[in-house]
Amino acid sequence: MGLFVTLEGPEGSGKTTQINLLEEALTALGYHVVCTREPGGTEVGKQIRALLLDARNAALVPEAEILLYSADRAQHVAEKVRPALDKGAIVISDRYAESTFAYQGYGRGLDMEMLSDITRLATGGLQPDLVIYLDLPVEDGLARKHKEHIKGTGEWNRMDDQSLVFYNKVRDGYLAMAERAPERWLRLDASEPIEVLHREIVARITALAAVKADVAQARKE
Ligand code: TYD
């Protein structure tokens, strides 16, 4: 098994910037790196993503929403994540199951046990070795995202049309999960300079990779 790292955080927290930097840095260190995302990490997933994020689909009920995110995840794990991990890669995913617990669980108020069951079906129990959480006050994240949208460099989707109350519940959920499992979560302040965040993330991942024999092995090959 390789190393499975996921990035979580609100809209506008800079996940994509960090993933791009990370891919470059870890590749330069000789690791086999696979970057991916949810929803939309596979061909089937791209179609599910379009459905989920289309602002015209405001009528989507929470139960349909969770099943669509989970369908995307099932395909993603089976087709892309597990095969790459089996080859000893470091897989970096922009969002994973913790998004479901934060958005559909804490945000929408769906039953957590039911979400765990659906998630187990979708993932076969695969959990990240490390969850990097970029924390940012809700208003700051939405302001960043809105600015990008106005400049024409970022999309504005169905999930971005939710209320501030919803986003605050999502953030509280992330903070609670990070606090419960500090050994698996790296919580960072997303307002820190990009380079500072990048160095902290690389340090944590390389330390983890060093203790996983097959990740080190894939690096030598
Ligand atoms: P995306 O454009 O990828 O957002 P971001 O750039 O913030 O990652 O859109 C994904 C949206 O889907 C985002 O608002 C979070 C939401 N989401 C869920 O609600 N549940 C999930 O399980 C996942 C994976 C994402």
Boltz pocket constraint, residues with backbone or C-beta under 6 A from the ligand:
constraints:
  - pocket:
      binder: B
      contacts: [[A, 9], [A, 10], [A, 11], [A, 12], [A, 15], [A, 38], [A, 39], [A, 53], [A, 69], [A, 94], [A, 95], [A, 96], [A, 97], [A, 99], [A, 100], [A, 101], [A, 103], [A, 104], [A, 157], [A, 159], [A, 160]]
      max_distance: 6.0
